[in-house]
Amino acid sequence: MVNTSNSYDASSTDMIAPQSRLRLTLRGRVVIASMVTLILLGLWLGMAVFGASKADAFDSFSATSESTSFATVVAAPGDTMWSVAVSVAPNADPRNVINDIVRLNQLPSADLSVGQELAIPLRYTN
């Protein structure tokens, strides 16, 4: 015969999970504080970098919108950006004129192609 009085009945006993508190050691606190600091520093740097680029974009937009009135010049064979700048604004510094023409036309460089139409700010054409 089988003795059933000593058998284990899981339904009759309550399973109580042991309670434990989370304990952080000094090393754990330093790691967590370092991680939070790095995340905040990364966010701050990201905002500084992208905030600066948005401000630059706004500045270039406002500079472009101030000079929305412009004349056009078509590049002839042998023309360079320097020769165009000197011809449209002989009394101005050609470097400034070239910079304004490049920004107004949103050019990747100061290289010209024959037949390329360039917008020239009116302040240089008067």
C-alpha positions as CSV (number, residue, x, y, z in Angstrom):
1,M,0.0,0.0,0.0
2,V,1.0,3.6,-0.7
3,N,1.1,5.9,2.2
4,T,-0.7,9.1,1.0
5,S,-0.4,11.1,4.2
6,N,3.2,12.1,3.5
7,S,2.6,13.1,-0.1
8,Y,3.1,16.7,-1.2
9,D,-0.1,18.5,-2.1
10,A,0.8,21.8,-3.9
11,S,-2.7,23.1,-3.9
12,S,-3.0,23.0,-0.1
13,T,0.1,25.2,0.5
14,D,0.5,28.8,-0.5
15,M,3.6,29.6,-2.5
16,I,5.0,32.8,-1.2
17,A,7.7,34.4,-3.2
18,P,10.6,35.7,-1.2
19,Q,10.7,39.4,-1.0
20,S,13.9,41.1,-1.9
21,R,14.8,44.8,-2.1
22,L,16.9,46.1,-4.9
23,R,20.2,47.2,-3.4
24,L,22.6,49.3,-5.4
25,T,26.2,49.2,-4.4
26,L,28.4,52.3,-4.7
27,R,29.7,50.9,-8.0
28,G,26.2,50.4,-9.3
29,R,25.2,54.0,-8.4
30,V,28.3,55.3,-10.1
31,V,27.5,53.3,-13.3
32,I,23.9,54.6,-13.3
33,A,24.9,58.2,-12.7
34,S,27.5,57.9,-15.4
35,M,25.0,56.5,-17.9
36,V,22.4,59.3,-17.1
37,T,25.2,61.9,-17.4
38,L,26.3,60.6,-20.8
39,I,22.8,60.5,-22.1
40,L,22.1,64.1,-21.0
41,L,25.5,65.2,-22.4
42,G,24.7,63.5,-25.7
43,L,21.3,65.2,-25.9
44,W,22.8,68.6,-25.0
45,L,25.5,68.2,-27.7
46,G,23.0,67.0,-30.2
47,M,20.8,70.0,-29.6
48,A,23.8,72.3,-29.8
49,V,24.9,70.9,-33.1
50,F,21.5,70.7,-34.7
51,G,20.4,73.9,-33.2
52,A,23.4,75.6,-34.6
53,S,22.8,74.2,-38.1
54,K,19.2,75.3,-37.9
55,A,20.3,78.8,-36.9
56,D,22.8,78.8,-39.8
57,A,20.0,77.7,-42.2
58,F,17.8,80.5,-40.9
59,D,20.6,83.0,-41.3
60,S,21.2,81.9,-44.9
61,F,17.5,82.0,-45.6
62,S,17.1,85.5,-44.2
63,A,20.2,86.6,-46.1
64,T,18.7,85.1,-49.3
65,S,15.3,86.5,-48.6
66,E,16.7,90.0,-48.2
67,S,18.2,89.8,-51.7
68,T,15.2,88.3,-53.5
69,S,15.5,91.0,-56.2
70,F,18.2,90.0,-58.6
71,A,19.4,90.3,-62.2
72,T,20.7,87.5,-64.3
73,V,23.9,86.9,-66.1
74,V,24.6,84.0,-68.5
75,A,28.1,82.6,-68.4
76,A,30.0,82.9,-71.7
77,P,32.9,80.8,-72.9
78,G,36.0,81.6,-70.8
79,D,34.0,83.2,-68.0
80,T,35.0,82.5,-64.4
81,M,33.2,83.4,-61.3
82,W,35.9,86.0,-60.6
83,S,35.4,87.7,-64.0
84,V,31.7,87.7,-63.5
85,A,32.1,89.2,-60.1
86,V,34.4,91.9,-61.3
87,S,32.2,92.8,-64.3
88,V,29.0,93.1,-62.3
89,A,30.5,94.9,-59.3
90,P,33.8,96.5,-60.2
91,N,34.0,98.5,-56.9
92,A,33.2,95.6,-54.6
93,D,35.5,92.9,-53.3
94,P,35.1,90.1,-55.8
95,R,35.4,87.5,-53.0
96,N,32.3,88.9,-51.3
97,V,30.4,89.1,-54.6
98,I,31.3,85.5,-55.5
99,N,30.2,84.4,-52.0
100,D,26.8,86.1,-52.5
101,I,26.3,84.8,-56.0
102,V,27.1,81.2,-54.8
103,R,24.7,81.5,-51.9
104,L,21.9,83.1,-53.9
105,N,22.2,80.4,-56.6
106,Q,22.8,77.6,-54.1
107,L,25.8,76.4,-56.0
108,P,28.0,73.6,-54.6
109,S,31.1,75.4,-55.8
110,A,32.2,78.5,-57.7
111,D,32.7,76.6,-61.0
112,L,30.8,77.8,-64.0
113,S,29.5,76.1,-67.1
114,V,29.0,77.8,-70.5
115,G,25.4,79.0,-70.7
116,Q,24.8,78.7,-67.0
117,E,22.4,81.4,-65.8
118,L,23.4,83.1,-62.6
119,A,21.3,85.3,-60.4
120,I,23.1,88.4,-59.3
121,P,21.9,90.4,-56.3
122,L,20.6,93.9,-57.3
123,R,22.9,95.6,-54.9
124,Y,25.8,94.7,-57.2
125,T,24.0,95.7,-60.4
126,N,23.1,99.3,-59.6
